């Protein structure tokens, strides 16, 4: 337990400790490094991951503050575990813990960027892409997953849908297991015609396209003329914006 003198010392230190970025003396640069390391990570994350990291960072700040308050209690006794009184200063405590946290956050950034780089490999082989998606499906919580990347395909078949969207196939026979179905959604198809002056199903036929999008394996259900239902699993890449599509002549 803290005695009365130690409690007073902690209360004096608390206004400094409670801030996430304010430190003593010459630690302003270190504070900026901490903020940058945190921002570098948070900007790479999805919204749900951002919430988790924010909570972790708040918990770390509380740990930092309480740890340095605890260490400050040893000042009046003039001792420390290394028998070095200089290490008992508040600034030394903050500096040591912040340096360690910066290293952690920097490592997170490196790992995330490495993971993202693996997911932006340009896939030109349909079977390779299908295999990768199925691996992601096995790891997914509910057996559903998409694979985000850059995909380069030759368009071999096209068809316009009644809703104005356009469907493309990488194989002349859509039932081929190697086929990738590319769906240019209604607004994107309309924007395409306005931009290129012609309908996408004619313009893109026989051309190579690069798609920066998400591919997934989905179940396609069809009914024949007498109402019998059949289903198959297809590989689908929906395109909702022309910014996701690049055309190679």
Backbone as CSV, one residue per row, in Angstrom:
resi,resn,N_x,N_y,N_z,CA_x,CA_y,CA_z,C_x,C_y,C_z
1,UNK,0.842,-1.198,0.000,0.000,0.000,0.000,0.876,1.246,0.000
2,UNK,0.375,2.330,-0.611,1.103,3.576,-0.603,0.857,4.315,0.708
3,UNK,1.926,4.969,1.232,1.722,5.799,2.405,1.266,7.186,1.977
4,UNK,1.037,8.088,2.940,0.476,9.406,2.637,1.383,10.209,1.715
5,UNK,2.709,10.140,1.956,3.650,10.897,1.114,3.614,10.393,-0.314
6,UNK,3.540,9.072,-0.469,3.525,8.491,-1.802,2.246,8.849,-2.546
7,UNK,1.125,8.886,-1.818,-0.144,9.251,-2.440,-0.100,10.687,-2.942
8,UNK,0.457,11.579,-2.137,0.589,12.976,-2.550,1.450,13.074,-3.806
9,UNK,2.552,12.289,-3.837,3.445,12.299,-4.993,2.712,11.849,-6.251
10,UNK,1.898,10.818,-6.112,1.151,10.307,-7.261,0.154,11.336,-7.761
11,UNK,-0.518,12.019,-6.815,-1.490,13.043,-7.198,-0.816,14.182,-7.946
12,UNK,0.393,14.535,-7.524,1.137,15.594,-8.210,1.500,15.162,-9.627
13,UNK,1.838,13.873,-9.778,2.258,13.356,-11.082,1.083,13.110,-12.020
14,UNK,-0.120,12.894,-11.506,-1.253,12.452,-12.308,-1.589,13.347,-13.486
15,UNK,-1.599,14.684,-13.353,-1.935,15.521,-14.514,-1.026,15.283,-15.703
16,UNK,0.224,14.922,-15.420,1.158,14.654,-16.514,0.909,13.280,-17.100
17,UNK,0.615,12.331,-16.235,0.477,10.953,-16.677,-0.779,10.709,-17.484
18,UNK,-1.846,11.451,-17.237,-3.126,11.122,-17.845,-3.184,11.442,-19.328
19,UNK,-2.272,12.233,-19.842,-2.286,12.581,-21.261,-1.650,11.483,-22.089
20,UNK,-2.226,11.244,-23.279,-1.686,10.198,-24.153,-0.403,10.620,-24.822
21,UNK,-0.170,11.919,-24.978,0.980,12.350,-25.766,1.855,13.380,-25.085
22,UNK,1.455,13.900,-23.917,2.260,14.916,-23.256,3.288,14.261,-22.351
23,UNK,4.544,14.621,-22.540,5.619,14.076,-21.723,6.489,15.223,-21.241
24,UNK,7.406,14.919,-20.353,8.240,15.958,-19.762,9.451,16.274,-20.618
25,UNK,10.004,17.500,-20.376,11.308,17.873,-20.925,11.404,17.704,-22.412
26,UNK,12.407,16.896,-22.819,12.726,16.792,-24.234,12.021,15.610,-24.892
27,UNK,10.934,15.122,-24.307,10.263,13.940,-24.849,9.199,14.285,-25.877
28,UNK,9.117,15.551,-26.324,8.135,15.930,-27.337,8.331,15.134,-28.617
29,UNK,9.577,14.996,-29.057,9.856,14.229,-30.268,9.419,12.784,-30.107
30,UNK,9.648,12.231,-28.955,9.232,10.858,-28.688,7.712,10.744,-28.727
31,UNK,7.026,11.742,-28.214,5.572,11.775,-28.259,5.074,11.766,-29.695
32,UNK,5.716,12.543,-30.547,5.338,12.589,-31.958,5.593,11.243,-32.631
33,UNK,6.675,10.598,-32.252,6.974,9.269,-32.811,5.908,8.255,-32.406
34,UNK,5.446,8.351,-31.167,4.390,7.448,-30.692,3.103,7.677,-31.482
35,UNK,2.740,8.953,-31.641,1.527,9.274,-32.395,1.616,8.768,-33.828
36,UNK,2.773,8.956,-34.450,2.943,8.521,-35.842,2.884,7.006,-35.953
37,UNK,3.541,6.306,-35.025,3.522,4.841,-35.053,2.100,4.313,-34.919
38,UNK,1.321,4.952,-34.042,-0.078,4.548,-33.852,-0.902,4.848,-35.101
39,UNK,-0.738,6.050,-35.679,-1.487,6.426,-36.880,-1.150,5.522,-38.053
40,UNK,0.126,5.141,-38.176,0.545,4.269,-39.271,-0.212,2.946,-39.242
41,UNK,-0.432,2.422,-38.032,-1.148,1.150,-37.913,-2.638,1.348,-38.147
42,UNK,-3.226,2.309,-37.453,-4.681,2.488,-37.485,-5.179,2.764,-38.900
43,UNK,-4.361,3.436,-39.708,-4.776,3.772,-41.072,-4.774,2.572,-42.013
44,UNK,-4.193,1.470,-41.584,-4.151,0.260,-42.414,-5.258,-0.727,-42.078
45,UNK,-6.024,-0.441,-41.022,-6.973,-1.418,-40.492,-8.402,-1.186,-40.963
46,UNK,-9.169,-2.277,-40.963,-10.611,-2.175,-41.189,-11.261,-1.605,-39.929
47,UNK,-12.516,-1.184,-40.042,-13.175,-0.500,-38.930,-13.225,-1.330,-37.652
48,UNK,-13.540,-2.623,-37.774,-13.616,-3.464,-36.578,-12.248,-3.616,-35.920
49,UNK,-11.214,-3.713,-36.736,-9.859,-3.819,-36.195,-9.421,-2.509,-35.553
50,UNK,-9.875,-1.380,-36.124,-9.547,-0.083,-35.541,-10.087,0.021,-34.116
51,UNK,-11.321,-0.446,-33.906,-11.927,-0.395,-32.579,-11.108,-1.204,-31.584
52,UNK,-10.632,-2.369,-32.020,-9.846,-3.224,-31.137,-8.524,-2.567,-30.766
53,UNK,-7.847,-1.976,-31.767,-6.566,-1.337,-31.486,-6.744,-0.101,-30.605
54,UNK,-7.797,0.671,-30.838,-8.062,1.844,-30.004,-8.231,1.435,-28.540
55,UNK,-8.982,0.363,-28.326,-9.178,-0.131,-26.966,-7.848,-0.590,-26.359
56,UNK,-7.044,-1.291,-27.173,-5.738,-1.760,-26.699,-4.834,-0.590,-26.344
57,UNK,-4.892,0.478,-27.156,-4.046,1.639,-26.906,-4.465,2.352,-25.620
58,UNK,-5.768,2.459,-25.389,-6.250,3.076,-24.154,-5.819,2.262,-22.940
59,UNK,-5.886,0.944,-23.072,-5.438,0.075,-21.978,-3.940,0.232,-21.737
60,UNK,-3.179,0.377,-22.823,-1.739,0.563,-22.669,-1.433,1.886,-21.980
61,UNK,-2.157,2.947,-22.350,-1.949,4.249,-21.711,-2.220,4.171,-20.210
62,UNK,-3.274,3.438,-19.846,-3.581,3.276,-18.419,-2.462,2.504,-17.719
63,UNK,-1.965,1.462,-18.385,-0.849,0.688,-17.838,0.384,1.566,-17.660
64,UNK,0.688,2.364,-18.697,1.843,3.253,-18.631,1.741,4.224,-17.452
65,UNK,0.580,4.830,-17.318,0.405,5.842,-16.277,0.524,5.249,-14.879
66,UNK,-0.124,4.101,-14.679,-0.086,3.479,-13.357,1.301,2.933,-13.038
67,UNK,1.981,2.412,-14.068,3.340,1.890,-13.847,4.288,3.006,-13.430
68,UNK,4.215,4.144,-14.132,5.111,5.250,-13.798,4.732,5.884,-12.462
69,UNK,3.454,5.864,-12.115,3.039,6.343,-10.797,3.597,5.430,-9.706
70,UNK,3.552,4.125,-9.959,4.079,3.157,-9.002,5.592,3.330,-8.828
71,UNK,6.292,3.464,-9.962,7.735,3.643,-9.877,8.087,4.939,-9.161
72,UNK,7.252,5.958,-9.342,7.507,7.223,-8.673,7.503,7.099,-7.167
73,UNK,6.804,6.100,-6.664,6.754,5.886,-5.224,8.088,5.518,-4.634
74,UNK,8.998,5.055,-5.448,10.312,4.658,-4.945,11.268,5.834,-4.824
75,UNK,10.857,6.998,-5.380,11.728,8.161,-5.310,12.100,8.516,-3.870
76,UNK,11.115,8.457,-2.989,11.362,8.874,-1.604,12.275,7.902,-0.865
77,UNK,12.400,6.679,-1.409,13.258,5.669,-0.770,14.648,5.620,-1.386
78,UNK,14.829,6.365,-2.530,16.124,6.456,-3.192,16.688,5.078,-3.540
79,UNK,15.819,4.221,-4.075,16.333,2.943,-4.549,15.480,2.463,-5.728
80,UNK,16.004,1.517,-6.435,15.317,0.943,-7.596,15.876,-0.447,-7.842
81,UNK,15.194,-1.220,-8.701,15.642,-2.601,-8.874,17.025,-2.687,-9.476
82,UNK,17.486,-1.655,-10.165,18.845,-1.655,-10.702,19.798,-0.864,-9.810
83,UNK,19.297,-0.447,-8.641,20.088,0.375,-7.730,20.625,1.627,-8.418
84,UNK,19.832,2.166,-9.340,20.228,3.366,-10.062,19.151,4.424,-9.842
85,UNK,19.374,5.382,-8.943,18.354,6.386,-8.644,17.919,7.186,-9.861
86,UNK,18.775,7.329,-10.867,18.419,8.114,-12.053,17.250,7.487,-12.817
87,UNK,17.126,6.156,-12.670,16.070,5.450,-13.395,14.704,5.651,-12.765
88,UNK,14.653,6.293,-11.616,13.377,6.444,-10.933,12.642,7.710,-11.335
89,UNK,13.206,8.521,-12.218,12.528,9.751,-12.614,11.332,9.430,-13.498
90,UNK,10.333,10.288,-13.434,9.132,10.112,-14.236,9.460,10.085,-15.722
91,UNK,10.326,10.975,-16.154,10.670,11.052,-17.563,11.337,9.774,-18.047
92,UNK,12.209,9.207,-17.208,12.866,7.951,-17.576,11.840,6.842,-17.739
93,UNK,10.877,6.800,-16.838,9.843,5.761,-16.906,9.018,5.897,-18.182
94,UNK,8.546,7.101,-18.444,7.755,7.333,-19.645,8.542,6.988,-20.904
95,UNK,9.794,7.421,-20.950,10.620,7.195,-22.127,10.805,5.707,-22.395
96,UNK,11.075,4.948,-21.329,11.309,3.513,-21.484,10.077,2.794,-22.022
97,UNK,8.909,3.099,-21.450,7.688,2.416,-21.862,7.223,2.852,-23.249
98,UNK,7.383,4.135,-23.558,6.967,4.622,-24.874,7.843,4.029,-25.970
99,UNK,9.135,3.944,-25.726,10.033,3.335,-26.712,9.595,1.905,-27.032
100,UNK,9.251,1.170,-25.991,8.820,-0.210,-26.184,7.525,-0.275,-26.992
101,UNK,6.601,0.658,-26.710,5.323,0.669,-27.427,5.525,1.059,-28.889
102,UNK,6.417,1.984,-29.164,6.695,2.380,-30.544,7.213,1.181,-31.340
103,UNK,8.076,0.400,-30.717,8.597,-0.800,-31.383,7.460,-1.762,-31.708
104,UNK,6.542,-1.971,-30.747,5.395,-2.860,-30.974,4.540,-2.372,-32.142
105,UNK,4.170,-1.088,-32.129,3.307,-0.536,-33.171,3.983,-0.597,-34.535
106,UNK,5.276,-0.342,-34.575,6.020,-0.415,-35.837,6.018,-1.838,-36.384
107,UNK,6.133,-2.813,-35.494,6.083,-4.212,-35.922,4.709,-4.564,-36.481
108,UNK,3.642,-4.026,-35.857,2.298,-4.244,-36.384,2.196,-3.728,-37.816
109,UNK,2.704,-2.530,-38.044,2.640,-1.927,-39.381,3.362,-2.789,-40.407
110,UNK,4.530,-3.284,-40.041,5.301,-4.129,-40.943,4.542,-5.400,-41.300
111,UNK,3.949,-6.038,-40.300,3.215,-7.279,-40.526,1.977,-7.061,-41.394
112,UNK,1.249,-5.975,-41.131,0.038,-5.693,-41.901,0.380,-5.388,-43.351
113,UNK,1.414,-4.588,-43.573,1.817,-4.263,-44.944,2.258,-5.514,-45.682
114,UNK,2.961,-6.393,-44.978,3.400,-7.635,-45.604,2.194,-8.488,-46.000
115,UNK,1.201,-8.546,-45.118,-0.014,-9.301,-45.403,-0.770,-8.702,-46.570
116,UNK,-0.894,-7.373,-46.599,-1.588,-6.698,-47.697,-0.885,-6.913,-49.024
117,UNK,0.455,-6.936,-48.991,1.218,-7.154,-50.221,0.940,-8.535,-50.792
118,UNK,0.788,-9.518,-49.891,0.479,-10.872,-50.338,-0.898,-10.937,-50.983
119,UNK,-1.815,-10.050,-50.563,-3.177,-10.077,-51.087,-3.349,-9.229,-52.337
120,UNK,-2.300,-8.547,-52.768,-2.407,-7.744,-53.978,-1.536,-8.295,-55.099
121,UNK,-1.205,-9.584,-54.995,-0.498,-10.255,-56.083,-1.407,-10.278,-57.312
122,UNK,-0.836,-10.071,-58.471,-1.631,-10.079,-59.687,-1.876,-11.523,-60.122
123,UNK,-3.141,-11.943,-60.065,-3.498,-13.306,-60.427,-3.955,-13.352,-61.879
124,UNK,-3.277,-14.158,-62.661,-3.655,-14.349,-64.054,-4.129,-15.780,-64.290
125,UNK,-3.944,-16.640,-63.325,-4.325,-18.044,-63.444,-5.593,-18.280,-62.641
126,UNK,-6.668,-18.664,-63.324,-7.961,-18.815,-62.668,-7.943,-19.897,-61.599
127,UNK,-7.305,-21.020,-61.875,-7.276,-22.118,-60.904,-6.511,-21.696,-59.658
128,UNK,-5.434,-20.957,-59.844,-4.667,-20.456,-58.709,-5.537,-19.541,-57.840
129,UNK,-6.323,-18.690,-58.486,-7.208,-17.787,-57.754,-8.285,-18.563,-57.013
130,UNK,-8.889,-19.538,-57.670,-9.932,-20.348,-57.032,-9.373,-21.071,-55.813
131,UNK,-8.185,-21.648,-55.958,-7.558,-22.350,-54.826,-7.321,-21.387,-53.662
132,UNK,-6.883,-20.170,-53.973,-6.615,-19.200,-52.912,-7.902,-18.790,-52.192
133,UNK,-8.968,-18.587,-52.955,-10.250,-18.230,-52.350,-10.728,-19.352,-51.438
134,UNK,-10.600,-20.588,-51.885,-11.074,-21.713,-51.077,-10.276,-21.856,-49.790
135,UNK,-9.009,-21.490,-49.823,-8.223,-21.473,-48.587,-8.762,-20.422,-47.628
136,UNK,-9.131,-19.252,-48.177,-9.691,-18.194,-47.342,-11.033,-18.622,-46.764
137,UNK,-11.831,-19.343,-47.554,-13.137,-19.824,-47.087,-12.976,-20.753,-45.899
138,UNK,-11.991,-21.639,-45.961,-11.765,-22.586,-44.866,-11.393,-21.873,-43.575
139,UNK,-10.721,-20.731,-43.698,-10.301,-19.994,-42.506,-11.391,-19.072,-41.985
140,UNK,-12.422,-18.800,-42.820,-13.455,-17.831,-42.446,-14.398,-18.420,-41.399
141,UNK,-14.976,-17.542,-40.585,-15.827,-17.964,-39.475,-17.063,-18.725,-39.946
142,UNK,-17.704,-18.299,-41.021,-18.938,-18.919,-41.483,-18.796,-19.547,-42.866
143,UNK,-17.570,-19.864,-43.213,-17.341,-20.510,-44.493,-17.523,-19.596,-45.685
144,UNK,-17.488,-18.293,-45.458,-17.616,-17.327,-46.534,-16.429,-16.379,-46.481
145,UNK,-15.861,-16.120,-47.626,-14.700,-15.223,-47.643,-14.465,-14.716,-49.046
146,UNK,-13.879,-13.553,-49.129,-13.472,-13.006,-50.406,-11.964,-12.833,-50.400
147,UNK,-11.401,-12.695,-51.593,-9.963,-12.513,-51.703,-9.707,-11.246,-52.489
148,UNK,-9.140,-10.263,-51.824,-8.899,-8.963,-52.427,-7.552,-8.974,-53.147
149,UNK,-7.551,-8.485,-54.373,-6.288,-8.476,-55.104,-6.410,-7.780,-56.442
150,UNK,-5.402,-7.963,-57.265,-5.382,-7.443,-58.631,-5.422,-8.638,-59.566
151,UNK,-6.439,-8.701,-60.413,-6.661,-9.870,-61.258,-6.641,-9.474,-62.726
152,UNK,-5.853,-10.182,-63.527,-5.743,-9.897,-64.958,-6.366,-11.038,-65.755
153,UNK,-7.400,-10.710,-66.539,-8.112,-11.746,-67.278,-8.449,-11.290,-68.694
154,UNK,-8.543,-12.271,-69.593,-9.014,-12.037,-70.947,-10.511,-12.316,-70.996
155,UNK,-11.283,-11.386,-71.560,-12.738,-11.550,-71.654,-13.077,-12.353,-72.908
156,UNK,-13.734,-13.506,-72.721,-14.066,-14.375,-73.846,-15.564,-14.435,-74.143
157,UNK,-16.389,-13.960,-73.215,-17.836,-14.016,-73.436,-18.476,-12.891,-72.620
158,UNK,-19.547,-12.307,-73.161,-20.229,-11.242,-72.427,-21.728,-11.320,-72.660
159,UNK,-22.489,-10.791,-71.718,-23.949,-10.773,-71.848,-24.527,-9.670,-70.978
160,UNK,-25.531,-8.977,-71.490,-26.193,-7.915,-70.737,-27.385,-8.488,-69.988
161,UNK,-27.552,-8.033,-68.752,-28.669,-8.471,-67.923,-29.843,-7.503,-68.035
162,UNK,-31.004,-7.962,-67.604,-32.207,-7.132,-67.703,-32.134,-5.889,-66.824
163,UNK,-31.306,-5.914,-65.763,-31.189,-4.745,-64.879,-30.154,-3.739,-65.369
164,UNK,-29.577,-3.995,-66.547,-28.591,-3.075,-67.110,-27.154,-3.425,-66.782
165,UNK,-26.943,-4.390,-65.899,-25.585,-4.839,-65.589,-25.072,-5.722,-66.722
166,UNK,-23.762,-5.932,-66.733,-23.156,-6.762,-67.772,-22.316,-7.848,-67.104
167,UNK,-22.466,-9.079,-67.578,-21.694,-10.202,-67.055,-20.683,-10.659,-68.102
168,UNK,-19.446,-10.829,-67.659,-18.372,-11.294,-68.530,-17.869,-12.640,-68.027
169,UNK,-17.319,-13.417,-68.945,-16.745,-14.712,-68.589,-15.343,-14.812,-69.173
170,UNK,-14.454,-15.408,-68.411,-13.084,-15.579,-68.902,-12.957,-16.802,-69.810
171,UNK,-13.967,-17.680,-69.772,-13.993,-18.845,-70.644,-15.185,-18.742,-71.590
172,UNK,-15.022,-19.233,-72.805,-16.129,-19.211,-73.762,-17.301,-20.029,-73.244
173,UNK,-17.001,-21.075,-72.496,-18.030,-21.903,-71.878,-18.108,-21.541,-70.393
174,UNK,-19.150,-20.853,-69.957,-19.252,-20.442,-68.556,-19.265,-21.596,-67.562
175,UNK,-19.549,-22.823,-68.038,-19.571,-23.988,-67.151,-18.186,-24.575,-66.917
176,UNK,-17.209,-24.059,-67.631,-15.825,-24.500,-67.429,-15.395,-24.163,-66.008
177,UNK,-14.775,-25.116,-65.306,-14.384,-24.879,-63.919,-13.353,-23.760,-63.779
178,UNK,-12.678,-23.434,-64.857,-11.695,-22.349,-64.822,-12.329,-20.974,-65.028
179,UNK,-13.616,-20.938,-65.287,-14.271,-19.672,-65.607,-14.359,-18.741,-64.403
180,UNK,-14.070,-17.470,-64.669,-14.265,-16.409,-63.680,-15.383,-15.524,-64.201
181,UNK,-16.424,-15.335,-63.414,-17.537,-14.477,-63.809,-17.317,-13.071,-63.265
182,UNK,-17.277,-12.112,-64.162,-17.055,-10.707,-63.798,-18.355,-9.953,-64.015
183,UNK,-18.889,-9.369,-62.971,-20.158,-8.648,-63.067,-19.921,-7.148,-62.973
184,UNK,-20.130,-6.476,-64.092,-20.073,-5.017,-64.105,-21.457,-4.527,-63.681
185,UNK,-21.569,-4.043,-62.455,-22.863,-3.716,-61.890,-23.520,-2.550,-62.618
186,UNK,-24.822,-2.377,-62.386,-25.645,-1.474,-63.197,-25.061,-0.076,-63.351
187,UNK,-24.705,0.567,-62.240,-24.185,1.943,-62.334,-22.854,1.975,-63.070
188,UNK,-22.004,0.999,-62.785,-20.704,0.949,-63.457,-20.882,0.732,-64.960
189,UNK,-21.858,-0.109,-65.328,-22.122,-0.350,-66.759,-22.624,0.921,-67.440
190,UNK,-23.480,1.683,-66.731,-23.979,2.945,-67.266,-22.845,3.969,-67.414
191,UNK,-21.994,4.041,-66.389,-20.844,4.952,-66.441,-19.886,4.570,-67.558
192,UNK,-19.751,3.270,-67.794,-18.866,2.798,-68.859,-19.335,3.322,-70.208
193,UNK,-20.633,3.199,-70.467,-21.172,3.653,-71.760,-21.010,5.156,-71.916
194,UNK,-21.211,5.891,-70.825,-21.060,7.344,-70.878,-19.601,7.738,-71.118
195,UNK,-18.679,6.945,-70.589,-17.249,7.261,-70.709,-16.675,6.855,-72.057
196,UNK,-17.032,5.639,-72.513,-16.420,5.092,-73.725,-17.313,5.232,-74.964
197,UNK,-18.563,5.658,-74.768,-19.452,5.868,-75.906,-20.013,4.609,-76.513
198,UNK,-19.845,3.487,-75.862,-20.367,2.220,-76.356,-20.631,1.294,-75.184
199,UNK,-21.417,0.261,-75.398,-21.753,-0.672,-74.326,-20.569,-1.568,-73.988
200,UNK,-20.437,-1.863,-72.711,-19.288,-2.635,-72.230,-19.231,-4.034,-72.814
201,UNK,-20.404,-4.662,-73.050,-20.392,-6.052,-73.524,-19.767,-6.192,-74.897
202,UNK,-19.790,-5.114,-75.690,-19.163,-5.144,-77.011,-17.702,-4.674,-76.940
203,UNK,-17.498,-3.625,-76.182,-16.169,-3.003,-76.140,-15.129,-3.916,-75.496
204,UNK,-15.503,-4.620,-74.442,-14.520,-5.412,-73.685,-14.326,-6.827,-74.214
205,UNK,-15.203,-7.272,-75.077,-15.085,-8.632,-75.602,-13.765,-8.803,-76.340
206,UNK,-12.977,-9.800,-75.943,-11.682,-10.061,-76.567,-10.553,-9.233,-75.997
207,UNK,-10.849,-8.374,-75.025,-9.818,-7.531,-74.418,-9.368,-8.108,-73.075
208,UNK,-8.162,-7.701,-72.671,-7.624,-8.069,-71.363,-7.919,-6.946,-70.380
209,UNK,-8.428,-7.322,-69.218,-8.760,-6.325,-68.204,-8.006,-6.640,-66.914
210,UNK,-7.712,-5.586,-66.160,-7.115,-5.717,-64.836,-8.154,-5.235,-63.829
211,UNK,-8.497,-6.097,-62.886,-9.522,-5.789,-61.900,-8.885,-5.669,-60.526
212,UNK,-9.069,-4.543,-59.887,-8.632,-4.386,-58.501,-9.880,-4.470,-57.651
213,UNK,-10.200,-5.682,-57.231,-11.490,-5.934,-56.596,-11.391,-7.135,-55.676
214,UNK,-12.552,-7.661,-55.281,-12.601,-8.821,-54.395,-13.289,-9.978,-55.099
215,UNK,-12.610,-11.091,-55.185,-13.171,-12.298,-55.797,-13.690,-13.218,-54.699
216,UNK,-14.770,-13.915,-54.988,-15.325,-14.840,-53.994,-15.966,-16.025,-54.700
217,UNK,-16.180,-17.083,-53.940,-16.868,-18.265,-54.443,-18.305,-18.208,-53.947
218,UNK,-19.271,-18.210,-54.879,-20.675,-18.087,-54.508,-21.486,-19.174,-55.195
219,UNK,-22.650,-19.455,-54.629,-23.531,-20.463,-55.202,-24.494,-19.802,-56.181
220,UNK,-24.538,-20.307,-57.389,-25.435,-19.804,-58.421,-26.584,-20.798,-58.588
221,UNK,-27.809,-20.315,-58.441,-28.989,-21.176,-58.520,-29.788,-20.841,-59.782
222,UNK,-30.148,-21.860,-60.541,-30.926,-21.676,-61.762,-32.107,-22.639,-61.777
223,UNK,-33.146,-22.235,-62.502,-34.319,-23.099,-62.704,-34.526,-23.306,-64.200
224,UNK,-34.877,-24.528,-64.559,-35.148,-24.783,-65.972,-36.596,-24.438,-66.294
225,UNK,-37.022,-24.720,-67.506,-38.350,-24.320,-67.968,-39.484,-24.979,-67.194
226,UNK,-39.241,-26.112,-66.598,-40.311,-26.785,-65.842,-40.130,-26.612,-64.329
227,UNK,-39.247,-25.687,-63.964,-39.123,-25.328,-62.556,-38.127,-26.131,-61.744
228,UNK,-37.398,-27.027,-62.376,-36.408,-27.789,-61.627,-35.212,-26.890,-61.298
229,UNK,-34.742,-27.018,-60.074,-33.661,-26.144,-59.586,-32.315,-26.855,-59.619
230,UNK,-31.316,-26.134,-60.041,-29.954,-26.666,-60.017,-29.035,-25.578,-59.502
231,UNK,-27.922,-25.970,-58.920,-26.978,-24.983,-58.395,-25.543,-25.418,-58.668
232,UNK,-24.681,-24.445,-58.717,-23.257,-24.723,-58.874,-22.497,-23.584,-58.213
233,UNK,-21.262,-23.848,-57.866,-20.415,-22.831,-57.251,-19.589,-22.157,-58.329
234,UNK,-19.637,-20.841,-58.340,-18.895,-20.079,-59.345,-17.934,-19.119,-58.647
235,UNK,-16.930,-18.679,-59.397,-16.009,-17.654,-58.898,-16.455,-16.326,-59.494
236,UNK,-16.771,-15.371,-58.628,-17.389,-14.114,-59.079,-16.562,-12.915,-58.622
237,UNK,-16.432,-11.940,-59.521,-15.758,-10.682,-59.190,-16.709,-9.539,-59.547
238,UNK,-17.382,-8.938,-58.579,-18.259,-7.805,-58.878,-17.476,-6.501,-59.015
239,UNK,-17.861,-5.683,-59.992,-17.209,-4.396,-60.230,-18.269,-3.307,-60.085
240,UNK,-18.147,-2.499,-59.038,-19.139,-1.469,-58.787,-18.715,-0.094,-59.238
241,UNK,-17.455,0.064,-59.641,-16.948,1.381,-60.044,-15.902,1.206,-61.142
242,UNK,-15.857,2.143,-62.075,-14.859,2.075,-63.143,-13.443,2.209,-62.626
243,UNK,-13.286,2.749,-61.410,-11.955,2.880,-60.816,-11.338,1.511,-60.517
244,UNK,-12.172,0.481,-60.481,-11.693,-0.882,-60.225,-11.296,-1.612,-61.500
245,UNK,-11.468,-0.963,-62.638,-11.268,-1.609,-63.924,-10.263,-0.863,-64.785
246,UNK,-9.258,-1.605,-65.283,-8.294,-1.045,-66.242,-8.314,-1.916,-67.486
247,UNK,-8.340,-1.305,-68.652,-8.430,-2.047,-69.921,-7.083,-2.028,-70.626
248,UNK,-6.609,-3.217,-71.024,-5.384,-3.337,-71.821,-5.780,-3.582,-73.262
249,UNK,-5.367,-2.702,-74.148,-5.690,-2.877,-75.572,-4.843,-3.981,-76.198
